[in-house]
Amino acid sequence: MKRKTFVLTVVVVLLLSSISSLEAYDVCRTSGGAVIKWFTNNATFYVNTSGGPSGALTATQNAMQTWTNAPANFSFSYGGTTTSTAHGIYDLTNIIGFGSLPVGTVGQNAFWYYSNGQLIDSDIRLNTYYSWATNGAAGSFDVETVALHELGHSLCLSDLYSAADSAKVMYGYVSTGQLKRSLHLDDIDGIAFIYGPSGCTYFITPINANFSASGGVGSVAVTAGAGCEWTAVSNNAWITVTGGSSGSGNGTVTYSVSANTGGLRTGTVTIAGQTFTVTQEAR
């Protein structure tokens, strides 16, 4: 399991002049090149507005809804308010809140993921060193604007630093009084690349299998629309995905089950966001 952190910084004109590369969007990848992403099509976030301005809860909910409304196969859900300040802590709870960060860092997203690219925990913090507002007030950073950017990291889109990217939500600099509450086409293309276009539905057949203690091999058929990407990952060490760990459209996942030297056990494989259950008899 690994941790990664993104920061959104105050606009620095001198830095901009030294950066000239241009990409439509950029995605997070593991050291092995796998795209880092949630292995389901939804993530739930809880919000702690302590230290934030009036209207902060609505602003963060609006930011989640903006990404949810994008034509991609992913949505954010609001789970409710929380008093937790556990930013960057691996606890399988996603939190948006306000708190202390280094000067120069407006917002930070810290997330955890497995080496296969499965994103499992993401926390967002907005820096209370700075003034915040929800009405576009000059001299304050806009909660919805920064939350929208940080939630892009939760998807896992990376920062862009070319001045030519400045209109995009995933541009890595922000200034006080700036409002950027809608997605650029390239932001939309980025989330669609990671999670597939909207309208993607996935079915797996079968949804479970039983094995004797000696183990064995099996396969699962995936039914999906053209261009709808998916992944397959085992959630237990004794079940190994041997083929079809990722695909687009219809496909097949093959797997093997190790011999069981203990009692009855049950494990799962997450395939195209669906749960495939394996039950194995005792030795």
C-alpha positions, 0 to 999 in steps of 0.5 A: 500500500502506498501514499501520494500527495497533491498540493494546489499552490498560490499563483507564482508568475515567475514559475509559470514562465519556466513551464511550457509543456501542454497536455490535455489531461494527465492521470496518476499512475503507479511505478509500474504504469497502472492507472490509479483509480477507484475500482468502483464507480463511486466514492463517498466523502464526509465533510468537516466544515470547522474552520471554514466560511459560511456556506462551505458545506454547500460549496463542497457538495456542489463541487462533488456534484459537478464531477458527478454530472460529467459524462463519465461512469463515476459519481461522488456521494456526500456521506454527511458531516464529520468531526474527524480531522484525520487528514492523510490517515489510512482509515478507509474514510474520505474526508474534506476539511479545513486545517493547517498546511504549509504556507504556499499550499492552498489545498492538499489531497493525500490518498492511499492506493495499492500497487495494482492501482486500486485507490482506497482512501482520499482526504482533502484539506484546505489551508486555514492559513488563508482566508476562505469565502463562498461568494467570490470575495476578493482576497479570499480563496473560493471553497468550491473552486479549490474543492473541485480541483482537489476532487479531481485528484481524488479521481485521480487526475494530476496537476497541469502547470502550463499557462496554456492549461490555466482555464482547466480545473486541474491547473495547478495554481489558483489565486484569491477571488478566482472562480472556476466552478465548471469543468473544461472539456479536457477535465471531462475527457480525463475522468472519462478516460479513467472511468469510461464514458457515461452510460457504461454498465457492467455485468459478470457471469457467473457471480460466484464459484465453489472449489474443493480444498485442492483448488483449481481454475475458473473464468468470468465473462464480462459484458460491457459496452464498447469503450467501457473500461474495466479492471479485475483485482483479487481481494485475497492472496489465495485467489490470483487473477491470471488473465484479463486484469483489465479490458474494454468492452466485452472480455474474460477474466481467468483466475486460479484458486490455491489449495486450502490447508485450513478451514472453509474460506470465502474470498472475492475478486472485484471485476468491473466494479462487481463482486465475484465470490469464491467459496472453498471447502476446508481441507 
